[in-house]
Amino acid sequence: MPQRAVVIDASRVAAHIAVTIAVLLLAYWVAPIQDPIDSSWALRMVTGLLVTGLVLWWQIAAVRASPRPVLQAAQGLMLSIGVFLIIFATLYLAMDQAITGAFSQPLDKTSALYFAITTLSTVGYGDITPLSHAAQIVVSVQMLLDLVLLAVIARVFLRTASGAVNRRKAETSVSTMTGGNLLGPAPVQLPEDPAAAAIAAGGDIRAIVRDHPDSSLAWAVLAEQAMDSGDDVAAYAYARTGYHRGLDRLRRSGWKGAGPVPWAHEPNQGFLRSLSSLGHAATSFDETDEVARIRAFLLDADPKLPSDLVP
């Protein structure tokens, strides 16, 4: 991927992360968290963990499907951590409102989030500590889950992203080698040659070439006539012109530089006859390398090509 594209994608992911965190923080600060949780704190903690698990599952699936899995993994990990912290901050705030003396000092939304972050980072300044048994249990659960989140979940994201990158490389490699088909590129079938009807009607070949200079079939006929008359120089020139005209038509038909161009499909024959005539003319010039290249090209195009066409 070009460096500029990488920078643009990384900037977009950074912007998405910033927006996501901003939305989470806004929801946290705006949402009314005033109802005490009394004895239902355990149920709320389990619900919060389920929500975190769903977010993780969703983000890991997004990494697998993303065309930019590494960047998506970074975004998914940040979103998962953000949801995790806000769920525990909300839980701490509700516990503080429900249980007198649950923490060493009263909590508000800022201090509850601050405490959740310092617990995650294992800094633990000691300015806020859990005092009640319920608060100590919840904080202990967060500390254990922090280890899972940082040591296991981060690795899961990394491995998922790495696997997705390797899978896309393999798919790209297969597509490059086979044109997207494990059996090889699909055979190219050219449309009808623009001069085919006129040649079949027995028109003057030179006049036909003037009317249809893009016809590889017309140039092939001219080359074959020149070879029959012993003019190998003219045959070489005519055949090379027909060869290049045919290449143009092949590329317009989806040919990628290699693969079958079957002789049995009649509109392909003008190109193949031009290439064959070029090889025969090159033989008379002792162009050994050129002859070998043309022979390989013809046999790659169609291994069942009539033997007299192979130089």
C-alpha positions as CSV (number, residue, x, y, z in Angstrom):
1,M,0.0,0.0,0.0
2,P,1.4,3.5,-0.8
3,Q,2.7,5.4,2.2
4,R,0.2,8.2,1.6
5,A,-2.7,5.8,1.7
6,V,-1.4,4.3,5.0
7,V,-1.2,7.7,6.5
8,I,-4.7,8.6,5.4
9,D,-6.1,5.3,6.7
10,A,-4.3,5.8,10.1
11,S,-5.6,9.3,10.3
12,R,-9.1,8.1,9.7
13,V,-8.8,5.4,12.4
14,A,-7.4,7.9,14.9
15,A,-10.3,10.2,14.1
16,H,-12.8,7.4,14.6
17,I,-11.2,6.5,17.9
18,A,-11.3,10.1,19.1
19,V,-15.0,10.4,18.1
20,T,-15.9,7.1,19.7
21,I,-14.2,8.0,23.0
22,A,-15.9,11.4,22.9
23,V,-19.3,9.8,22.4
24,L,-18.7,7.3,25.2
25,L,-17.6,10.1,27.6
26,L,-20.6,12.3,26.6
27,A,-23.0,9.4,27.2
28,Y,-21.3,8.7,30.6
29,W,-21.5,12.3,31.7
30,V,-25.0,13.0,30.4
31,A,-26.7,9.8,31.5
32,P,-28.4,10.0,34.9
33,I,-26.7,7.6,37.3
34,Q,-28.6,8.3,40.4
35,D,-30.4,5.1,41.3
36,P,-28.6,3.2,44.1
37,I,-27.9,-0.4,43.2
38,D,-28.2,-1.8,46.8
39,S,-28.0,-5.6,46.6
40,S,-28.3,-5.8,42.8
41,W,-24.6,-4.7,42.3
42,A,-23.6,-8.3,41.3
43,L,-26.3,-8.5,38.6
44,R,-25.3,-5.1,37.2
45,M,-21.6,-6.2,37.1
46,V,-22.5,-9.3,35.2
47,T,-24.6,-7.3,32.8
48,G,-21.8,-4.9,32.3
49,L,-19.3,-7.7,31.6
50,L,-21.7,-9.3,29.1
51,V,-21.9,-5.9,27.3
52,T,-18.1,-5.7,27.2
53,G,-18.0,-9.3,25.8
54,L,-20.5,-8.4,23.1
55,V,-18.4,-5.3,22.1
56,L,-15.2,-7.5,22.0
57,W,-16.9,-10.1,19.8
58,W,-18.3,-7.4,17.5
59,Q,-14.9,-5.7,17.1
60,I,-13.0,-9.0,16.5
61,A,-15.5,-9.9,13.8
62,A,-15.0,-6.4,12.3
63,V,-11.2,-7.0,12.3
64,R,-11.6,-10.3,10.3
65,A,-13.8,-8.6,7.7
66,S,-11.9,-5.3,7.5
67,P,-9.6,-4.5,4.5
68,R,-7.3,-2.8,7.0
69,P,-7.3,-5.3,9.9
70,V,-4.4,-3.9,11.8
71,L,-5.9,-0.4,12.0
72,Q,-9.3,-1.9,12.8
73,A,-7.8,-4.0,15.6
74,A,-6.3,-0.8,17.2
75,Q,-9.7,0.9,16.9
76,G,-11.5,-2.2,18.3
77,L,-9.2,-2.5,21.3
78,M,-9.6,1.2,22.2
79,L,-13.4,0.9,21.9
80,S,-13.5,-2.2,24.1
81,I,-11.3,-0.6,26.7
82,G,-13.4,2.5,26.7
83,V,-16.7,0.5,27.2
84,F,-15.0,-1.6,29.9
85,L,-13.8,1.5,31.9
86,I,-17.2,3.3,31.6
87,I,-19.1,0.3,32.8
88,F,-16.9,-0.1,35.9
89,A,-16.9,3.7,36.5
90,T,-20.7,3.6,36.4
91,L,-20.8,0.6,38.8
92,Y,-18.4,2.4,41.3
93,L,-20.5,5.5,41.2
94,A,-23.8,3.6,41.8
95,M,-22.2,1.6,44.6
96,D,-20.9,4.8,46.3
97,Q,-24.5,6.2,46.2
98,A,-26.0,2.9,47.6
99,I,-23.4,1.9,50.2
100,T,-22.3,4.4,52.8
101,G,-18.5,4.4,53.1
102,A,-18.0,2.1,50.1
103,F,-14.9,4.1,49.2
104,S,-12.5,6.2,51.1
105,Q,-14.0,9.3,49.7
106,P,-17.3,10.2,48.0
107,L,-17.3,9.7,44.2
108,D,-18.6,11.7,41.4
109,K,-18.5,10.9,37.7
110,T,-15.0,12.3,37.3
111,S,-13.5,10.5,40.3
112,A,-15.3,7.3,39.5
113,L,-13.8,7.2,36.0
114,Y,-10.5,8.3,37.4
115,F,-10.5,5.4,39.8
116,A,-11.5,2.9,37.1
117,I,-8.6,4.1,34.9
118,T,-6.0,4.0,37.7
119,T,-7.1,0.5,38.6
120,L,-6.7,-0.6,34.9
121,S,-3.3,1.0,34.7
122,T,-2.3,-0.6,38.1
123,V,-1.0,2.8,39.2
124,G,-3.1,2.9,42.4
125,Y,-2.2,6.2,43.9
126,G,-4.1,5.4,47.1
127,D,-6.2,8.5,47.2
128,I,-9.3,6.4,46.5
129,T,-9.6,2.9,48.0
130,P,-12.5,0.5,48.3
131,L,-13.6,0.0,51.9
132,S,-16.8,-2.1,51.8
133,H,-16.7,-5.7,51.0
134,A,-18.9,-5.2,47.9
135,A,-16.6,-2.5,46.6
136,Q,-13.5,-4.6,47.3
137,I,-15.1,-7.5,45.4
138,V,-15.9,-5.4,42.3
139,V,-12.5,-3.7,42.3
140,S,-10.9,-7.2,42.6
141,V,-12.9,-8.4,39.6
142,Q,-11.8,-5.4,37.6
143,M,-8.2,-6.0,38.5
144,L,-8.4,-9.6,37.4
145,L,-10.2,-8.6,34.2
146,D,-7.6,-5.9,33.6
147,L,-5.0,-8.7,33.3
148,V,-7.2,-10.6,30.9
149,L,-8.0,-7.5,28.9
150,L,-4.4,-6.4,28.6
151,A,-2.6,-9.8,28.3
152,V,-5.2,-11.9,26.5
153,I,-7.7,-9.7,24.6
154,A,-4.9,-7.5,23.2
155,R,-3.2,-10.6,21.9
156,V,-6.4,-11.9,20.4
157,F,-6.8,-8.6,18.5
158,L,-3.2,-8.8,17.3
159,R,-3.5,-12.4,16.2
160,T,-6.8,-11.8,14.5
161,A,-5.4,-8.9,12.6
162,S,-2.2,-10.8,11.7
163,G,-4.3,-13.7,10.5
164,A,-6.5,-11.4,8.4
165,V,-3.4,-9.8,6.8
166,N,-1.9,-13.2,6.0
167,R,-5.2,-14.4,4.5
168,R,-5.5,-11.3,2.3
169,K,-1.9,-11.7,1.1
170,A,-2.6,-15.3,0.2
171,E,-5.8,-14.4,-1.6
172,T,-3.9,-11.6,-3.5
173,S,-1.2,-14.1,-4.4
174,V,-3.6,-16.7,-5.7
175,S,-5.5,-14.0,-7.6
176,T,-2.3,-12.7,-9.1
177,M,-1.1,-16.1,-10.2
178,T,-4.4,-17.5,-11.4
179,G,-6.5,-14.5,-12.3
180,G,-8.9,-15.3,-9.5
181,N,-9.4,-18.8,-10.8
182,L,-7.6,-21.8,-9.2
183,L,-7.6,-23.5,-12.6
184,G,-5.8,-20.5,-14.2
185,P,-6.9,-17.5,-16.2
186,A,-10.1,-17.8,-18.1
187,P,-9.6,-18.3,-21.9
188,V,-9.8,-15.1,-23.9
189,Q,-12.3,-15.0,-26.6
190,L,-11.9,-12.0,-28.9
191,P,-14.9,-10.5,-30.7
192,E,-15.2,-11.0,-34.4
193,D,-12.3,-9.5,-36.4
194,P,-13.4,-6.3,-38.2
195,A,-12.1,-7.6,-41.5
196,A,-13.3,-11.2,-41.3
197,A,-16.3,-10.7,-43.5
198,A,-14.5,-8.8,-46.2
199,I,-11.6,-11.4,-46.3
200,A,-14.2,-14.3,-46.4
201,A,-15.8,-12.5,-49.4
202,G,-12.5,-12.6,-51.3
203,G,-11.8,-8.8,-51.3
204,D,-8.4,-7.4,-52.2
205,I,-6.3,-7.8,-49.0
206,R,-4.5,-4.5,-49.4
207,A,-7.7,-2.6,-49.7
208,I,-9.1,-4.5,-46.7
209,V,-6.0,-3.5,-44.6
210,R,-6.5,0.1,-45.6
211,D,-10.2,-0.1,-44.5
212,H,-9.4,-2.1,-41.3
213,P,-5.9,-1.3,-40.1
214,D,-6.8,-2.6,-36.6
215,S,-7.5,-6.1,-38.0
216,S,-4.8,-8.6,-37.0
217,L,-6.4,-11.1,-39.4
218,A,-5.8,-8.9,-42.4
219,W,-2.2,-8.3,-41.4
220,A,-1.7,-12.0,-40.9
221,V,-3.0,-12.7,-44.4
222,L,-0.6,-10.1,-45.8
223,A,2.3,-11.6,-43.9
224,E,1.5,-15.2,-45.1
225,Q,1.3,-14.0,-48.7
226,A,4.6,-12.2,-48.3
227,M,6.3,-15.3,-46.9
228,D,4.8,-17.4,-49.7
229,S,6.4,-15.0,-52.2
230,G,9.8,-15.1,-50.5
231,D,9.6,-11.6,-49.1
232,D,10.5,-12.3,-45.5
233,V,11.3,-8.7,-44.7
234,A,7.7,-7.6,-45.6
235,A,6.3,-10.7,-43.9
236,Y,8.2,-9.7,-40.7
237,A,6.8,-6.2,-40.8
238,Y,3.2,-7.2,-41.6
239,A,3.3,-9.9,-38.9
240,R,4.6,-7.6,-36.2
241,T,1.9,-5.1,-37.0
242,G,-0.8,-7.7,-36.8
243,Y,0.7,-9.0,-33.6
244,H,0.6,-5.6,-31.9
245,R,-2.9,-5.0,-33.2
246,G,-3.9,-8.3,-31.7
247,L,-2.3,-7.5,-28.4
248,D,-4.4,-4.3,-28.2
249,R,-7.6,-6.3,-28.8
250,L,-6.6,-9.0,-26.3
251,R,-6.0,-6.4,-23.5
252,R,-9.3,-4.7,-24.2
253,S,-10.9,-8.2,-23.8
254,G,-9.4,-8.7,-20.3
255,W,-6.2,-10.5,-21.1
256,K,-3.5,-9.8,-18.5
257,G,-0.3,-10.8,-20.3
258,A,-0.6,-14.6,-20.0
259,G,-3.2,-17.3,-20.3
260,P,-5.2,-19.2,-22.9
261,V,-6.0,-17.7,-26.3
262,P,-7.6,-20.8,-27.9
263,W,-7.3,-21.4,-31.6
264,A,-10.7,-23.1,-31.7
265,H,-12.3,-19.7,-31.1
266,E,-12.1,-18.3,-34.7
267,P,-11.8,-14.6,-33.9
268,N,-8.6,-15.4,-32.0
269,Q,-7.0,-16.9,-35.1
270,G,-5.9,-13.5,-36.6
271,F,-3.7,-12.8,-33.7
272,L,-2.3,-16.3,-33.5
273,R,-1.6,-16.4,-37.3
274,S,0.2,-13.0,-37.0
275,L,2.3,-14.3,-34.1
276,S,3.1,-17.5,-36.1
277,S,4.1,-15.6,-39.2
278,L,6.3,-13.3,-37.1
279,G,8.0,-16.4,-35.7
280,H,8.6,-17.9,-39.1
281,A,10.0,-14.7,-40.5
282,A,12.2,-14.3,-37.5
283,T,13.5,-17.8,-38.2
284,S,14.8,-16.6,-41.6
285,F,16.6,-13.8,-39.8
286,D,18.2,-16.3,-37.4
287,E,16.6,-14.5,-34.4
288,T,17.0,-17.5,-32.1
289,D,15.8,-15.8,-28.9
290,E,12.8,-14.2,-30.6
291,V,11.8,-17.5,-32.2
292,A,12.0,-19.3,-28.8
293,R,9.9,-16.5,-27.2
294,I,7.2,-16.7,-29.9
295,R,7.1,-20.5,-29.7
296,A,6.6,-20.4,-25.9
297,F,4.0,-17.7,-26.4
298,L,2.0,-19.7,-28.9
299,L,2.1,-22.9,-26.9
300,D,1.1,-21.0,-23.8
301,A,-1.8,-19.5,-25.7
302,D,-2.9,-22.9,-26.9
303,P,-1.0,-26.2,-26.5
304,K,-3.2,-27.8,-29.1
305,L,-2.3,-25.2,-31.8
306,P,-1.8,-26.7,-35.3
307,S,1.8,-27.8,-35.5
308,D,2.5,-25.9,-38.7
309,L,1.8,-22.7,-36.9
310,V,4.6,-23.3,-34.4
311,P,8.0,-21.9,-35.7
